Amino acid sequence: MNRTEFIIATAIVLFVAFCMGWFANWLVHRFIRVAGADVGELERMAQELHEAEETRDQAITYLQQREAELMNQLSQTEAELAATMEGLREARYEAEQMRVHLERISGRAVG
């Protein structure tokens, strides 16, 4: 191998090494940039998740309060219904007693 061939072979090897280094540098920067973008995306998603959890907690609290109100209203309505049914029973009993009493009176008047 003479001197010219040696210089050309060395130049080709150095050029290939330069290209490989440049490609490796480009690849590393691309991955770092993507990783940085991913971190930003993850931070945004974490913030949105946190906000969604707060909204969920508020909705659960509201539903629990609403359920307590409705249960209270239901128990009041059931108590009113029971009192009304008792009053109706008493009114029916009194009406039956009055009917029996009127039948006795009308039976004495006729007989």
C-alpha positions in Angstrom: 0.0 0.0 0.0 1.6 3.3 -1.0 1.3 6.6 0.6 -1.7 7.9 -1.5 -3.8 4.8 -0.9 -3.0 5.0 2.8 -4.2 8.7 2.9 -7.4 7.8 1.0 -8.2 4.9 3.2 -7.6 7.0 6.3 -9.8 9.8 4.9 -12.6 7.3 4.2 -12.3 5.8 7.7 -12.3 9.3 9.3 -15.3 10.4 7.2 -17.3 7.2 8.1 -16.4 7.8 11.8 -17.5 11.4 11.5 -20.8 10.4 9.9 -21.4 7.8 12.6 -20.7 10.3 15.3 -22.9 12.9 13.7 -25.7 10.3 13.4 -25.3 9.2 17.0 -25.4 12.8 18.2 -28.6 13.5 16.2 -30.1 10.3 17.6 -29.3 11.2 21.2 -30.7 14.7 20.8 -33.8 13.4 19.2 -34.4 11.0 22.1 -33.7 13.7 24.7 -36.1 16.1 23.0 -38.8 13.4 22.8 -38.2 12.5 26.5 -38.4 16.2 27.4 -41.7 16.5 25.5 -42.9 13.3 27.2 -42.1 14.7 30.6 -44.1 17.9 29.8 -47.0 15.7 28.6 -46.8 13.6 31.7 -46.9 16.8 33.9 -49.9 18.1 32.0 -51.7 14.7 32.3 -50.9 14.6 36.0 -52.4 18.0 36.4 -55.6 17.0 34.5 -55.8 13.8 36.6 -55.5 15.8 39.8 -58.3 18.2 38.6 -60.5 15.2 37.6 -60.0 13.7 41.1 -61.0 16.9 42.7 -64.1 17.1 40.6 -64.9 13.5 41.4 -64.5 14.2 45.1 -66.8 17.2 44.9 -69.4 15.1 43.0 -69.2 12.4 45.6 -69.6 14.9 48.5 -72.6 16.5 46.7 -74.2 13.1 46.1 -73.7 12.1 49.7 -75.3 15.3 50.9 -78.2 14.9 48.4 -78.7 11.3 49.5 -78.9 12.3 53.2 -81.4 15.0 52.3 -83.5 12.6 50.3 -83.3 9.9 53.1 -84.5 12.5 55.6 -87.3 13.6 53.3 -88.3 10.0 52.8 -88.4 9.2 56.5 -90.5 12.3 57.1 -92.9 11.3 54.3 -93.1 7.7 55.7 -93.9 9.2 59.2 -96.6 11.4 57.6 -98.0 8.4 55.7 -98.1 6.3 58.9 -99.9 9.1 60.8 -102.4 9.5 57.9 -103.1 5.8 57.7 -103.7 5.8 61.5 -106.0 8.7 61.2 -107.9 7.0 58.4 -108.2 3.8 60.4 -109.7 5.8 63.3 -112.0 7.7 61.0 -113.3 4.4 59.5 -113.8 3.0 62.9 -115.7 6.1 64.1 -117.8 6.0 60.9 -118.6 2.3 61.5 -119.5 3.1 65.1 -121.8 5.9 63.9 -123.4 3.7 61.3 -124.1 1.0 63.9 -125.4 3.6 66.3 -127.7 5.1 63.6 -129.0 1.6 62.7 -129.8 1.0 66.4 -131.6 4.3 66.6 -133.5 3.8 63.4 -134.3 0.2 64.5 -135.8 1.4 67.7 -137.8 4.2 66.0 -139.2 1.7 63.5 -139.8 -1.1 66.0 
